[in-house]
Amino acid sequence: MLRNLFTNRSIKRSMIVFVAVIVLIPMVTTGIYFYAVVSSILSNQVLNKLNDFTNETNKLIHSQFESTSNLFFNLINNKDITENISHLNKDSVQPANQLLIRDTLQKGVQHNLFFNYAWESGLINSIFIFNADEKNYFYLRYDSLKLINTENYSELVRKYRNQNSRFEIIPPTAVNPTIFYIRNFYDENASLKGTIVLDINESIISKTYEGINQYKGSQGMIFNNDGIVVSATDKTMLGKKAPDVMLTKKMTGAGKQIKIDNQKFWIAAKEIKGYDLTSLIVVPEKSVFLDLNKSIRNYLYMIALLVIIFVVIGILYSSHVIRHIKDLIEKMEKVQQGNYNARMGGYKEIELIRLSNIFNKMINRIDYLFNEVYNNQLLIKEAELKSLQAQINPHFLFNVLLSIGWNAKMSKNDTIYKMVSSLSELLQASIYTDSNQTTTIREEMKYVEFYLYLQKERFGDKFTIQVDIDQSVMDYSLPKLCIQPIVENAIVHGLENKLTQGNLFISAYEKCGMLAIEIADDGVGFDTAALDLEGNHKAASKTYDKNHTHIGLVNVNKRMKFMYGDKYEIAVHSEQGKGTTVSIRIPAYKGGSQIVSGHDCR
């Protein structure tokens, strides 16, 4: 049923489908091309923009951490701070003096905070300065109204001092979104004088990623060498480990595409030098192509609308065309019923006018031929009768030859008997041979021997015969009577007119699955320019001889091409005064099966 749907389709349906396809193919192709080009451009733009934004963000974040480090160095280079911290390290300091020292420390710190970017911008929330034994400390907070748990800071300092690192950046958590910058400072003898803890406002750093908010679902984050998130636009990530796919070293550098939970993302990362941190930006691919997908969806709606419009037009136009085809079918059915007076009317369309004229002429011709059929049938019957009568003549001839042969044998004239028998065999082979009939080389050579016997009796020793046929091909098939006519042509046109003794060569062999047969003579030869193996005699040629049309060669050549195809034909090579060679190349068959040669035919 499904097969019939595609094979037995109506013209109307075909026209509708054709119109729909004609509309769909260019528009869909254009849409695909448009999507591919625009998505490629958008991808390149996003990559370039992502890389540029990553570089700019990296510079800004680096400058924020640099300003934090600069604040640290400004504090330790202030003598009021370093000297008073040293006094706090002494156990002999009286409480009253401690208040004085703290007051001096506050003035020193405040002096360093005048016009300081990190402090003025709110990047630094508070400053803690611990002495060497962690018993005394000083702090100053940006928002003085908020309470501080100093014990937490003391714990951070103890952990940091145990690690002996140059400085430490401690990630925040979702509960306490503060980045801690901790660093020791020393006296001229490299002895520990104290530790400074700077509270960095994580929200100030994460604001540097605001530029990627144009892409829905985008994220920016900073993580340390352990993969712990130090700052992020997604606050739930603070203090947690970033996904492993983002931590690979291959992610650092120009923008790349990755998959996370079967979703594609554009990602760019860059190391924040000097702080063992990495800045990372992740942009979902679907948010990049959001507007493009909307445009493609609208484009598909437009295609669907156009297809509907053109299908309606196709239905209307096909109905107009089908009406005329139905008219033609109606007239043809009348003719089928025997009404040869049915005729098609006139039309406006050129094609239908031609169809009408041709149909009407055809009906007139059929009517004429129908009236002639009866007379033609009588003529055919008469011709068949004459053909049957003509078949009596060969039978009569064979009977006469048979009688002559038996009389010669009874008279003990073996020569006449053999000549008559050979002639009878040749006549039987030529008259009762179908043009498509095949025989073996062995049988074909018997006909050749009959013919050569007759010619030897006629010419005596005028020519010699050399036969070189590979015994392995004696049972190969070939068209019946294809060698004997060529042998006859060689004797009649080549050797008969030669003044001296001539030679006739017959050879056959198989090579590469092909049966090769050659008949050559060293007779007078002829001009091959006058030879037309198709049977169209070149009467205009100067060398054309109406008495020597080589009909035997033409006949064999036609039968070869008819049985094996146009590419299989005889080849004739002849030189006047030197002789003629006729070559036959046909597929090798034995017993109805084609021979596959074992020779190396490369």
C-alpha positions in Angstrom: 0.0 0.0 0.0 2.8 2.4 0.9 4.5 1.5 -2.4 1.4 2.3 -4.4 1.2 5.7 -2.6 4.5 6.7 -4.3 4.2 4.8 -7.6 0.5 5.5 -8.4 0.3 9.2 -7.6 -1.9 11.7 -9.3 -0.7 14.7 -11.2 -2.6 17.0 -8.9 -0.9 15.6 -5.8 2.5 15.7 -7.6 2.0 19.3 -8.5 1.0 20.2 -4.9 4.0 18.4 -3.5 6.3 19.9 -6.2 5.1 23.5 -5.3 5.6 22.8 -1.6 9.1 21.4 -2.1 10.0 24.3 -4.4 9.1 26.7 -1.7 10.6 24.7 1.2 14.0 23.8 -0.3 15.3 27.3 -0.9 13.7 28.8 2.2 15.0 26.0 4.5 18.4 26.1 2.8 18.5 29.8 3.3 17.4 29.4 6.9 20.1 26.8 7.6 22.7 28.9 5.9 21.5 32.0 7.8 21.6 30.2 11.1 25.0 28.7 10.4 26.6 32.0 9.4 25.0 34.1 12.1 25.7 31.5 14.8 29.3 31.4 13.7 29.5 35.2 13.8 27.9 35.3 17.2 30.2 32.6 18.5 33.2 34.5 17.3 31.9 37.7 18.8 31.1 36.0 22.1 34.6 34.5 22.2 36.2 37.8 21.5 34.0 39.7 23.9 34.5 37.0 26.5 38.3 37.2 26.1 38.3 41.0 26.3 36.0 41.0 29.3 38.1 38.4 31.0 41.2 40.5 30.5 39.6 43.7 31.7 38.0 41.9 34.7 41.3 40.3 35.5 43.1 43.7 35.5 40.4 45.2 37.7 40.5 42.4 40.2 44.2 42.4 40.2 44.2 46.1 40.9 41.8 45.6 43.8 44.1 43.0 45.4 47.1 45.2 44.7 45.4 48.1 46.5 44.9 45.7 49.4 48.6 44.8 49.4 49.5 48.5 49.1 47.4 49.3 52.1 49.3 46.6 54.1 52.7 48.0 53.1 51.5 51.6 53.9 50.5 50.4 57.4 53.8 48.6 58.2 55.9 51.5 56.8 54.2 54.0 59.3 56.5 54.4 62.3 53.6 55.3 64.6 52.1 51.9 63.9 55.1 49.7 64.0 56.7 51.4 67.1 53.4 51.3 69.0 52.8 47.7 68.1 56.3 47.0 69.5 55.3 48.7 72.7 52.2 46.5 72.9 54.4 43.5 72.7 56.0 44.4 76.0 54.3 43.0 79.1 55.5 46.0 81.2 53.2 48.5 79.5 50.7 50.0 82.0 47.0 50.1 81.1 47.0 53.9 81.0 49.9 53.8 78.5 48.1 51.1 76.5 45.3 53.5 75.9 47.7 56.1 74.8 49.4 53.7 72.5 46.1 52.6 71.0 45.2 56.2 70.5 48.5 56.8 68.6 47.9 53.6 66.6 44.4 54.8 65.6 45.8 58.2 64.4 48.5 56.4 62.5 46.1 54.1 60.8 43.6 56.8 60.0 46.4 58.9 58.6 47.2 56.1 56.1 43.6 55.7 55.2 43.2 59.3 54.0 42.4 59.2 50.2 43.1 55.4 50.2 41.1 53.8 47.4 40.7 50.4 49.1 39.2 52.0 52.2 37.2 54.9 50.6 35.5 52.5 48.1 34.4 50.1 50.9 36.7 47.3 49.5 38.2 47.0 53.0 35.6 46.5 55.7 38.0 46.5 58.7 41.7 46.4 59.7 43.0 44.2 62.5 46.6 44.6 63.8 47.8 41.8 66.2 51.0 42.0 68.1 53.5 39.1 68.1 51.9 37.2 71.1 48.3 37.8 69.8 47.4 39.1 73.2 47.0 42.7 72.2 45.4 43.9 69.0 44.0 47.0 67.4 41.2 47.2 64.9 39.4 49.8 62.9 36.1 49.1 61.1 34.6 50.8 58.1 31.1 50.4 59.5 31.7 51.2 63.2 28.2 50.2 64.2 28.6 46.5 63.4 29.9 44.2 66.1 33.0 42.1 65.5 33.8 38.7 67.0 37.5 39.2 67.7 38.0 35.6 68.7 37.4 34.5 65.1 40.2 36.8 64.0 42.5 35.5 66.6 41.8 31.9 65.5 42.5 32.9 61.8 45.9 34.5 62.9 46.9 31.4 64.8 46.2 29.1 61.8 48.0 31.4 59.4 51.2 31.6 61.6 51.3 27.9 61.8 51.5 27.6 58.0 54.5 29.9 57.5 53.2 31.3 54.2 54.1 34.7 52.8 50.5 35.8 53.0 47.1 34.1 53.0 43.8 34.9 51.2 41.1 33.0 53.1 37.9 32.4 51.1 34.5 33.5 52.5 31.5 31.4 53.1 27.8 31.8 52.3 27.3 32.7 56.0 30.2 35.2 56.2 30.9 36.7 52.8 34.2 38.2 53.7 37.6 37.6 52.2 40.4 37.7 54.7 43.8 39.0 53.6 46.4 38.0 56.4 50.0 38.9 56.4 52.9 39.1 58.9 55.4 42.0 59.3 58.8 41.8 60.9 61.5 44.1 62.5 64.9 44.7 61.1 66.1 41.5 62.8 63.5 39.5 60.9 61.6 38.9 64.1 57.9 38.8 64.1 56.4 42.1 65.1 52.8 41.4 64.3 50.1 40.4 61.9 47.6 42.5 59.9 44.2 41.1 58.9 42.3 43.0 56.2 38.6 42.2 55.6 37.9 42.4 51.9 34.3 43.1 50.9 33.5 40.2 48.5 30.5 41.9 47.0 32.8 44.8 45.7 35.0 42.3 43.9 32.0 40.3 42.4 30.6 43.5 41.0 33.4 43.4 38.4 31.4 40.6 36.7 28.2 42.7 36.1 29.1 43.1 32.5 28.1 39.5 31.7 24.6 39.9 33.1 23.4 40.5 29.5 23.7 36.8 29.0 21.1 35.0 31.2 22.6 32.3 33.5 26.2 33.6 33.1 28.5 33.3 36.1 31.8 34.8 37.2 34.0 33.5 39.9 37.5 33.6 41.4 39.0 30.4 42.9 42.4 29.6 44.5 44.8 26.8 43.7 42.8 24.4 45.7 39.7 25.2 43.6 37.9 26.9 46.5 35.7 29.8 45.3 36.9 33.1 46.8 34.3 35.4 45.0 31.4 34.6 42.8 28.2 36.1 41.3 26.4 33.0 42.6 26.8 33.5 46.4 25.9 29.9 47.1 29.3 28.9 45.6 31.3 30.9 48.1 33.7 28.7 50.1 32.8 25.7 47.9 34.9 23.9 45.4 34.4 24.8 41.8 33.3 22.0 39.3 36.3 19.9 38.2 35.7 20.6 34.5 36.4 24.3 35.3 39.6 23.6 37.2 41.6 22.0 34.5 44.7 23.9 33.3 43.4 23.7 29.7 40.6 26.1 30.7 43.1 28.9 31.3 43.5 31.2 28.3 41.3 32.0 25.3 37.6 31.1 25.4 36.7 27.5 25.0 33.5 25.4 24.9 32.7 22.8 27.5 29.8 20.6 28.6 28.4 20.6 32.1 25.4 18.3 32.8 24.8 17.9 29.0 24.7 21.7 28.5 27.1 23.7 26.4 28.9 26.7 27.9 31.5 29.2 26.7 34.3 29.5 29.3 37.3 31.8 29.7 39.8 31.9 32.6 42.9 33.9 33.5 45.3 33.7 36.3 45.5 36.6 38.7 49.3 36.8 39.0 50.9 37.1 42.4 47.9 36.0 44.3 47.5 32.3 43.4 44.0 33.0 42.1 42.2 32.4 38.9 39.4 34.5 37.4 36.7 32.5 35.5 33.7 33.5 33.4 31.0 31.0 32.2 28.4 31.9 29.6 25.6 29.4 28.6 25.5 28.8 24.8 21.7 28.9 24.8 21.7 32.4 26.2 24.0 33.6 23.4 21.7 32.2 20.7 18.5 33.2 22.5 17.6 36.0 20.1 18.8 34.0 17.1 16.6 31.1 18.1 13.6 33.4 18.4 14.3 34.8 14.9 14.6 31.3 13.5 11.3 30.3 15.1 9.6 33.3 13.5 11.2 32.4 10.2 9.8 28.9 10.4 6.3 30.3 11.1 6.7 32.5 8.0 7.8 29.4 5.9 4.8 27.4 7.1 2.5 30.3 6.1 4.1 30.6 2.7 3.9 26.8 2.1 0.1 26.9 3.0 -0.4 29.9 0.5 1.5 28.2 -2.3 -0.2 24.8 -1.7 -3.6 26.5 -2.1 -2.4 28.1 -5.3 -1.1 24.7 -6.4 -4.4 23.1 -5.7 -6.3 25.8 -7.7 -3.9 25.7 -10.7 -3.7 21.8 -10.7 -7.5 21.6 -10.8 -7.4 23.7 -13.9 -4.9 21.5 -15.6 -6.5 18.3 -14.5 -9.8 19.3 -16.0 -8.2 19.3 -19.5 -6.5 15.9 -18.8 -9.8 14.4 -17.7 -11.2 15.7 -21.0 -8.4 13.9 -22.9 -9.0 10.7 -20.9 -12.7 10.8 -21.7 -12.0 11.1 -25.5 -9.5 8.2 -25.3 -12.1 6.0 -23.6 -14.5 6.7 -26.4 -11.8 5.7 -28.9 -11.2 2.5 -26.9 -14.9 1.7 -27.3 -14.6 2.0 -31.0 -15.8 5.5 -31.5 -13.2 6.9 -33.9 -15.1 10.1 -34.4 -14.1 11.5 -31.0 -12.1 14.7 -31.2 -10.6 17.1 -28.7 -11.8 20.7 -28.8 -9.8 24.0 -28.9 -7.8 25.4 -26.0 -6.1 28.7 -25.1 -2.8 27.2 -23.8 -0.2 26.5 -26.4 0.7 23.1 -24.9 -2.9 21.9 -24.8 -3.4 23.2 -28.4 -0.5 21.0 -29.5 -1.8 18.0 -27.5 -5.3 18.5 -29.1 -3.8 18.6 -32.6 -1.6 15.6 -32.1 -4.5 13.6 -30.6 -6.8 14.4 -33.4 -4.2 13.5 -36.0 -3.5 10.2 -34.2 -7.2 9.3 -34.3 -7.4 10.1 -38.0 -4.3 7.9 -38.5 -5.7 5.1 -36.5 -9.0 5.3 -38.4 -7.1 5.1 -41.7 -4.9 2.2 -40.5 -7.9 0.3 -39.1 -9.5 0.4 -42.6 -6.3 -0.9 -44.1 -5.9 -3.8 -41.7 -8.1 -6.2 -43.5 -6.3 -5.8 -46.8 -2.9 -6.1 -45.1 -4.0 -9.3 -43.4 -4.8 -10.8 -46.8 -1.4 -9.8 -48.1 0.3 -11.4 -45.0 -1.5 -14.7 -45.6 -0.4 -14.7 -49.2 3.2 -14.0 -48.2 3.2 -16.8 -45.7 2.0 -19.2 -48.4 4.7 -18.2 -50.8 7.3 -18.6 -48.0 6.2 -22.2 -47.4 6.4 -22.9 -51.1 9.9 -21.4 -51.2 11.1 -23.8 -48.6 10.4 -26.7 -50.9 13.3 -25.6 -53.3 16.3 -26.2 -50.8 14.9 -29.7 -50.0 14.7 -30.5 -53.6 18.3 -29.3 -54.1 19.6 -31.4 -51.2 17.9 -34.5 -52.5 19.4 -34.0 -55.9 22.9 -33.6 -54.4 22.4 -36.7 -52.3 21.4 -38.6 -55.4 24.5 -37.4 -57.3 26.7 -38.3 -54.3 25.4 -41.9 -54.1 25.8 -42.4 -57.9 29.4 -41.1 -57.6 30.1 -43.5 -54.7 28.5 -46.5 -56.6 30.7 -45.5 -59.6 33.6 -45.5 -57.2 34.4 -41.9 -57.9 35.4 -40.8 -54.4 36.5 -37.4 -55.4 33.1 -36.4 -56.8 31.4 -38.1 -53.8 33.4 -36.1 -51.3 32.9 -32.8 -53.2 29.2 -33.3 -53.4 29.0 -34.3 -49.7 31.0 -31.3 -48.6 28.9 -28.9 -50.7 25.7 -30.5 -49.2 27.0 -30.0 -45.7 27.9 -26.3 -46.4 24.5 -25.6 -47.9 22.7 -27.2 -45.0 24.7 -25.2 -42.5 24.1 -21.9 -44.3 20.4 -22.3 -45.1 19.2 -23.7 -41.8 21.3 -21.6 -39.5 19.6 -19.1 -37.2 21.4 -15.8 -36.9 21.6 -16.2 -33.1 22.7 -19.9 -33.3 26.1 -20.8 -31.8 28.4 -23.8 -32.2 31.8 -25.0 -31.0 35.1 -24.3 -32.6 35.3 -28.0 -33.2 32.1 -28.0 -35.3 32.9 -24.8 -37.0 36.2 -26.2 -38.2 34.4 -29.1 -39.9 32.6 -26.6 -42.1 35.9 -24.9 -42.8 37.4 -28.3 -43.8 34.5 -29.0 -46.1 35.0 -25.6 -47.8 38.8 -26.0 -48.0 38.4 -29.5 -49.5 36.3 -28.1 -52.3 38.8 -25.2 -52.9 41.8 -27.6 -52.8 40.2 -29.7 -55.5 39.7 -26.6 -57.5 43.1 -24.9 -57.1 45.3 -27.8 -56.3 48.6 -26.7 -54.7 48.0 -23.0 -55.3 48.0 -22.3 -51.5 48.9 -24.1 -48.3 46.9 -24.2 -45.1 48.3 -23.9 -41.5 45.9 -24.4 -38.6 47.1 -23.5 -35.0 44.2 -23.9 -32.6 44.8 -24.6 -28.9 43.0 -27.8 -28.1 41.7 -26.3 -24.8 39.4 -24.0 -26.8 38.0 -26.5 -29.2 34.8 -26.7 -27.2 34.4 -23.0 -26.8 31.3 -21.4 -28.2 31.1 -18.9 -31.1 28.5 -17.8 -33.7 27.8 -20.5 -36.3 29.5 -19.9 -39.7 31.7 -17.0 -38.6 35.1 -18.5 -39.5 34.2 -20.1 -42.9 33.0 -16.9 -44.5 36.3 -15.2 -43.5 38.3 -18.1 -44.9 36.3 -17.9 -48.1 37.0 -14.1 -48.3 40.7 -14.8 -47.8 40.8 -17.3 -50.7 38.5 -15.5 -53.1 39.9 -11.9 -52.6 43.4 -12.7 -51.5 45.0 -16.0 -52.7 43.0 -16.7 -55.9 44.5 -13.6 -57.7 48.1 -14.2 -56.4 50.5 -15.4 -59.2 52.6 -17.4 -56.8 51.8 -20.0 -54.2 50.0 -18.5 -51.1 49.5 -19.4 -47.5 46.4 -19.4 -45.3 46.8 -19.3 -41.5 44.0 -20.1 -39.0 44.7 -19.7 -35.2 42.5 -19.6 -32.0 43.4 -19.2 -28.3 42.0 -17.9 -25.0 43.5 -15.0 -23.0 42.0 -13.0 -20.1 38.5 -14.5 -20.6 38.5 -13.6 -24.3 38.4 -16.0 -27.3 40.8 -14.7 -30.0 40.5 -16.0 -33.6 42.8 -14.9 -36.5 42.5 -15.7 -40.2 45.5 -14.4 -42.2 46.7 -14.8 -45.7 49.7 -13.5 -47.7 47.6 -12.8 -50.8 47.2 -9.6 -52.8 45.5 -7.6 -50.0 43.1 -4.7 -50.6 42.5 -1.0 -49.7 40.6 -1.0 -46.3 39.5 2.6 -46.9 36.8 1.2 -49.2 35.7 -1.4 -46.6 32.6 -0.5 -44.5 31.8 -3.3 -42.0 28.4 -1.7 -41.4 27.3 -2.6 -45.0 27.1 1.0 -46.2 29.3 0.7 -49.4 31.4 3.7 -50.1 30.5 4.0 -53.7 32.0 7.5 -53.8 35.5 6.1 -53.0 38.0 5.8 -55.8 38.9 2.3 -54.6 35.3 1.0 -54.3 34.7 -2.2 -56.3 31.1 -3.1 -56.7 32.1 -6.8 -57.4 34.1 -7.1 -54.1 31.9 -5.8 -51.3 33.3 -8.4 -48.8 29.7 -9.3 -47.8 31.1 -12.2 -45.7 33.0 -9.9 -43.5 30.0 -7.5 -43.2 27.7 -10.4 -42.3 30.0 -11.8 -39.6 30.7 -8.4 -38.1 26.9 -7.6 -37.8 26.2 -11.0 -36.1 29.1 -10.4 -33.6 27.7 -7.0 -32.6 24.2 -8.4 -32.4 25.1 -11.3 -30.2 27.8 -9.7 -27.9 27.3 -5.9 -28.2 28.6 -3.0 -30.2 32.1 -3.1 -28.7 32.7 -6.6 -30.1 33.5 -6.4 -33.8 36.0 -7.9 -36.2 39.2 -6.1 -37.0 40.6 -6.0 -40.5 44.2 -5.2 -41.3 45.3 -5.4 -45.0 48.2 -4.1 -47.1 48.1 -4.4 -50.9 50.7 -6.9 -52.1 51.3 -8.2 -48.6 48.1 -9.8 -47.4 45.2 -9.5 -45.0 44.6 -10.4 -41.3 41.1 -10.6 -39.8 40.9 -10.8 -36.0 37.9 -11.7 -33.8 37.7 -11.0 -30.1 34.6 -12.3 -28.2 33.9 -13.3 -24.6 35.0 -16.9 -24.0 32.0 -19.3 -23.3 32.1 -23.0 -22.8 28.9 -25.0 -22.3 26.9 -21.8 -21.6 29.2 -20.6 -18.9 31.7 -17.7 -19.3 35.3 -18.5 -18.8 37.2 -16.7 -16.1 40.9 -16.6 -17.1 43.7 -17.6 -14.8 46.1 -15.4 -16.7 47.6 -12.2 -15.2 45.7 -9.7 -17.3 47.1 -6.5 -15.7 
